[in-house]
Amino acid sequence: MSELFRKHARWVGPAVLFCVGVLVAVFAAGCGPAPTPVAPIPPTPTQYAPPTIVPTPTTPPRPTPVALQFPLPAPASTGDGFVKADDSNCRACHTDEARLRELAKEPEQAPSLSEGEG
């Protein structure tokens, strides 16, 4: 135990003095004269500026597109719950030989960075 005390003896004395000084300061602060009460100040009326009414410009609503007007007509049905589809656009695309040749070209594949030695 004496070795521990010798090791910390250099700072124990100043630490104890600091703590005692803080306690004395706290007790001395409480011994002062009583504070004088603060006199309440009566409220004063607040003057407000009258609100200015500025008319906001209103823009007429834009016309609604015909497709968004309801009720929409019912889709054409074959009677068994399926909607009849028009395939004329499909035939035009799939029978156009120039377009088929253009779309049939396979894109070149770039070599992957993870391939090869390394």
C-alpha positions, 0 to 999 in steps of 0.5 A: 500500500505504501508503494501505491501511495508513493506512486500517486502522492504527487497529485493527491494533495492538490486534488484534495485541496481543489475539492475542499476549495470547491465545497467552500465556494459552494457554501460561501455562495449560499451565505450571501444576502437574499436577492431582491424581488423583481418588480413585475412589469405590466403588459403593454398593448401590441399594435398590429398592422391591418392585414392587406388582402391581395387577390390571388390570380386564378387561372382557368382549369386546363381542358381535360383530354378526351381519354380521361373523361369518364365513363369510358366505353367498354372494350370490345369483347368476344363474349368469353372474357377475352378482349379482341386484339387487332393484329394488323400492326403485328403482321406489318412488322413481322412481314417487313423483310428489311426490318426483320434483317435489321433486327436480326443482327446480333449485337457484338459482345464485348469481352468481359473484364473478368475473363482471361489470365489474372 
